[in-house]
Amino acid sequence: MTSMTGHENNPGSCPVDRGLMRVGDRWSMLVLRDIERGLTRYEQLRTSLGIAPNILAKRLAALTGAGLLEKRRYSQRPPRDEYLLTDAGRDFLPILMAIGAWGRKYNGAGALSRHLDVETGEAVRPVVIDANSGAPIGSRPLRLEGPD
C-alpha cells in the first residue's frame, strides 16, 4: 500500500495514513470483525467471508505482522493455528463499530445486522467523542497541527 507521501512504508506525519497502512482494506477489516465475533480459525474465516485462500492468508499474515493479531497453535497434528486479537486489534473495534454506524446511516437499505448491548438489549449507537471535552467529533471546529 502506498502512503500519501508516495512511498510504501513511509507514512510521513499523518496518523490516518499510518493507520490505513495497517488495516486499510476491506478484507482486513472484515477479518478483524469476524475474529471479534469468535471466528478465530482459518476455515471459519474463509467460509464466513467467502474469501480466496491466498487473499485470506496474506491478510492474516499482514494483520499479524502489524501487531493486530497473534497466531496461536491449537492443534499439533495436524498443525493448526487460530488468530486472536491483540490489544491493538481490540483497540480497533470501536473504529469498526463507527464504520458500521456510518454504513448503516448512509448505505442502510435492506436488512442489516446490528450489535446489541447484552445487559440492556438495546442497539448500540457508536459515537466517536473527544475524551477531553466529551464533544462528538465533527460537532466542533478542529485545527490540524503539524508535528514538532
PyMOL commands that set and color helices and strands:
alter all, ss='L'
color gray80, all
select helices_A, chain A and resi 15-23+26-36+42-49+53-65+87-106
alter helices_A, ss='H'
color red, helices_A
select strands_A, chain A and resi 69-75+80-85
alter strands_A, ss='S'
color yellow, strands_A
deselect
rebuild
show_as cartoon
